[in-house]
């Protein structure tokens, strides 16, 4: 899981923001396997509750390019391979927890991802810890992955996962003001709840506008070229 491409990450943000049609049109992504160890998750009300699951990042390839991402969805099972997906913002994430702190939820998960994901690439321990921290931000209202009521984990294959995740959450607890939002890859439900949603990077709005305009223009030129017309 050492591969990542900043240019590709920009492409994901462009598709998310430039056009509503980009969200409506299904994309094809290929989901890899989780990179880290394992742990038993406790998230009452979710399908993951009480299950021993794989932790860490997954490598996503396909229409969006190649990059590492993290699961935000404990209501479905991950099926590696080709999936149909659309794009959204984590600002629209419907948090299932009774959140009492304004920083927890989609913004908190986005801050964790934007702060730690790039540095964790290739480090399975860091990636496993980050996945736990993101789930805690989305499904609980505390800053610990080893205790709680909405989400906690035990039987970790490496105890350091919990320690590192709690350190990440401790840093999160010191943040003030708006945290910003990452992207949300929404996979289309298959049979037997076989789908998985992921958090993804988004560039600054001004960058999106400029790059998005270029992407749309390139698409028009390519389409005209295929039909024998000059740009």
N, C-alpha and C positions, 0 to 999 in steps of 0.2 A: 504493500500500500504506500509506496514512496512516490508515486507519480502524481503531479499536480501541475496545472498550467494557469497562470494568472490571466492570460488572454482569454482562455476558455471561461474562467470565472466571470469576466466582464460580459461575455456573451450571454450568460445566464441572466444577469441583471438587466441587460438590454431587452431580452425577450419578456421579462417580467413587467417592465414599466412602459415600454414604448407604445404598445397596442393592446387594446382589450381583446382583439382577435387572437393574439398570441396565447392568451389564457384559454380561450374557447377551443382552439384547435388542438387536438391531442398530439402529444409528442411521444416519440419512442425512446425510452431509456433502458439501459442494461444495468441491473443492480448486481454488484458483487457480493462477496461474503464479508461478514464482520471481521474486523482486524484484531480484536483484543481477546481477552479471556472470557470467563463466564461468571455468572452470579445468579442467585435466586432473587427475583423481583417481587416486591409486595406493593401492589397498587390496586386497592379495592375498587371494584367496579369496572376493571379492565380485563381483557383476555389474557394479559401477561401476569396477572396476579398469581403468585405462588409457583411460577414456572422458572426453571433454570434456563437462562437465555445467554446468547452470545453478546458480548459487549464490544464497543469500539466504533470505528468509522467504517463506511462502505465506499468502495470505489464505484462511481457512476460514470458510464460512458454512453455514447449515443448522440441524439440530436443536439444535446446541450454541450457536448464536448466531453472532457475527462477531468474529474475532480473528486475529492473526498467529501463526503457528506455524513450527516448523523440522523438517525431515526428520531422522529418526534411522536411516533404513533404506537401506543401500547394497546390499541384496540384491534389490530390486525397482525397477521403473521407475515414475515418477510419471505418472499419467494425469489431467490436469485434468478437472474435472467431477464428477458425482455418484458417490459411493462409499459403500458400506455399511461401518460401523465399530463397534467396541466400545471400551470404556475400561479402562485398567489403570493401574498405577503404574510409574514408571521404576525402582522398587526391584526389579521383576521382570525388568528388561532382562537378556537373556543376552548378556553382552559376549563378542565373539569374540576379543579381544586377550588376550595373556598378560600380565595386569596385575600389576606388581610394587609399585605404589603404591596404598595403600588408598583414596585419594581419587578415583582414576580409575574410570570406568564410569558407571552411571546417576546416581549422586549428583553426580559431577563435571559431567556434561552438564546436570543440573538446576540446579546452582549457576550455571553459565554462562548458562543461559536466564533464570533468575530475576533475575540480576544485570544483564544487558545487554539483554534483549529489549525491554523497554518503552522504554528510552532510544534504541533503534535504530530505532524505528518511523519510517518516512519517509526514513531515511538509507540509501540502497542500499549504500554502501560499508561502513557498520557492519554491516548485515544480511548482506552477503556474507562478511565476516570472521567473524561469529558462527557462521554455518553451518559454516565450516571448523573453527573451534575446537570446536564440538559433536561433529563427526565424529571429530576427533582424540581427544577425551576418551573416545569410545565404542570406537574401533577401534585405538588405540595406547596406549602407556604412557609417553609422553614429553610434553613441553610445547612442541612445535613442529609447525606444519603444513607446514613446508618441508623437514623432514628426518624420518627415521624408518624403521621397517620395517613396521609395521602400517597406517599411514596417512601419506600426505604428498601435497602438491599442487604442481603447477608450471604453466607456461604460463597464468598468471593474467591475465585481461584488464586488471587493475589491480594492480600490484605491492604497493600499500598494503594489499590484502586480507590478505596473509600477515603483514605487519608488525603490523597491528592485531590479527589473530587471535593472534599470538604474545604480544602484550602482555596480552591477555585471559587466556591460559593461564599467563603469568607470575604474574598476580594469583591465579589458581586455586592455583598451587603454594605460595602462602603461607598458605592456609587450613588451619586446624586443627580437629579434631573433626568431628562429623556434619555433613553438608552438606544434608540434607533431600532430598526427591524431588518432582519435578514429575509431571504426569500423562503418560500415554502413550496416544495415539490409535492404535488398531490397526485398520487397514483390512483388509477381507476380500479375500483373493486372488482376482483375476479370471483370465482366460486369459493365458497367456504371461507370468506373473509381473507382471501389471499391478496393482500395489498400492503404497502408500507409507505408512509409519508416521511419526507426528509427535510431538514433545514439546509439552506443554501445561501451563498454569498450574494450581496447586491452592492454595486458601486454607488458613488455619490450621485444625486439626481442630475446635477449639471453634466457630469460625464455621461450619464445614460442618455440624455437628450442629444448630445453631440454624436455619440457613437451610434445611437439608435437611428438617427437621420441617415447616417452613412450606411447602416445595414439595410434600411429600407430602400435606399437608392440603389445599392448593389443588387438587391433582389429584383428590382424593376429592370435593371440593365440585363441581368441574367435571363429573365423571362423573355425580354424582347429579343435577345440573341437567339434563344431557342426557336423563336418564331420567325427568324430571318429579318428582324428589324434592327435598325441602328439605335443607339441610346440617344 
